[in-house]
């Protein structure tokens, strides 16, 4: 019921969050939101684990996640990749 608010938050992602994503190796990052609330994220990186760990170590990520937590309803899960063409 708060999809529009979630979309609005992502129209103005904090500049320091964008900088942190770039600095930790996140590229070609997209979020897709369905009208039923399904959220799918996609990004490219040279080292997936290092990119995740790098963002986890930033203060701005902790603040962003706290701000977005009210929008995200469990169950949160990662979807298994079953095909990839490089």
C-alpha positions in Angstrom: 0.0 0.0 0.0 3.1 2.3 0.0 4.5 1.5 -3.4 4.4 5.1 -4.5 6.3 6.3 -1.5 9.0 3.6 -2.1 9.3 4.7 -5.7 9.6 8.3 -4.7 12.4 7.5 -2.3 14.3 5.9 -5.2 13.8 8.9 -7.4 16.1 10.8 -5.1 18.6 8.3 -3.7 21.1 10.2 -1.5 24.3 11.2 -3.5 26.5 9.6 -0.8 24.6 6.3 -1.3 25.2 6.5 -5.0 28.9 7.2 -4.4 29.2 4.3 -2.0 27.6 1.9 -4.5 30.0 3.0 -7.2 33.0 2.9 -4.8 32.2 -0.7 -3.7 31.9 -2.0 -7.3 28.2 -1.9 -8.0 27.4 -1.2 -11.6 24.3 -1.4 -13.9 22.1 -1.5 -10.8 18.4 -1.7 -11.2 15.4 -2.3 -9.0 12.1 -3.7 -10.5 8.9 -3.3 -8.5 5.7 -5.1 -9.5 2.2 -3.8 -8.5 1.8 -6.7 -6.0 4.9 -5.5 -4.2 7.4 -8.0 -5.6 10.8 -6.2 -5.6 13.7 -7.6 -7.7 17.2 -6.1 -7.8 19.9 -6.6 -10.3 23.5 -5.3 -10.4 26.8 -6.2 -12.0 30.1 -6.4 -10.3 33.5 -8.0 -10.6 33.3 -9.6 -7.1 29.8 -10.2 -5.8 30.8 -11.0 -2.2 33.2 -8.1 -2.0 30.5 -5.7 -3.3 28.1 -6.9 -0.7 30.7 -6.7 2.1 31.8 -3.3 0.9 28.3 -1.8 1.2 27.7 -3.6 4.5 30.7 -1.7 5.9 29.4 1.7 5.0 27.5 4.0 7.4 25.4 5.3 4.6 24.1 1.8 3.7 23.1 1.3 7.3 21.2 4.6 7.3 19.5 3.8 3.9 18.5 0.3 5.0 17.0 1.7 8.2 15.1 4.3 6.2 13.8 1.6 3.7 13.0 -1.0 6.4 9.5 0.3 6.9 8.7 -0.5 3.3 10.1 -4.1 3.2 7.9 -6.8 4.5 9.3 -10.4 5.2 9.8 -12.8 3.7 12.9 -11.3 2.0 14.8 -13.8 -0.1 17.4 -14.0 -2.8 16.2 -15.6 -6.0 18.5 -18.3 -7.5 20.0 -17.5 -10.9 19.2 -20.3 -13.3 20.7 -18.9 -16.5 23.3 -16.3 -17.3 24.6 -15.3 -20.7 27.8 -13.3 -20.5 
